[in-house]
């Protein structure tokens, strides 16, 4: 049985390959499409507000006398300075905020994706199990669970962030391991939650296989840092975490033994 971080990271790559399979693509496309629409609307709204801000600032500039009209280009220079700053800020918000917002929007869909991947991994038919209607009824509990994970991460982030700032070399390493742990917990929650495991039980399971858990979480963290590729980080991590659950953490299903999985 795999016991090293590299093996944990390999499950993320397996998940990336898996989400392109027929029968799973729609569970990736729907939350991804919603997320892109949300960010597009937010960027459009931000551009409108920013254009209004620039117009307001220009209206507040003192009017130049006629003999200094040749300096009117300075008014346009305000736009030349502010627009690049706005674009960089928007890019940073999309880059760092996409994964967080994707997890919130995709929470109810991620449970369904995990359930379908587990059925596929165990050799069971995909057309059974949870329906989209059942997933929508679980919308509120899924979002509540997502906020609980965010709160857990924020509470522990404070001491680890302080350590990363005050202890050279070791501090940043601890922060990286903490991030890997949080990401492993974030995505393994979906297949484990489908089996009725409580948050405390999930953490206990992951502590039993720390190398696998941290290897998977570290790979997921690195994937979220790659522009454009990070758009697929969430569904890939959900699918990879489900495979990790089936093969390393969970018990064989009564429908089909894991060894008979077509994903082997």
Secondary structure, DSSP 8 states (H G I E B T S, - for coil): ---SHHHHHHHHHHHHHHTTSTTTHHHHHHHHHHHHHHHHHHHHHHHHHHHHHHHHHHHHS----GGGGGGTHHHHHHHHHHHHHHHHHHHHHHHHHHHHHHHHHHHHHHHHHHHHHHHHHTT--TTSS--HHHHHHTHHHHHHHHHHHHHHHHHHHHHHHHHHHHSTTHHHHHHHHHHHHHHHHHHHHHHHHHTT--HHHHHHHHHHTHHHHHHHHHHHHHHHTSTTGGGGHHHHHHHHHHHHIIIIIS---SSS-GGG-TT-
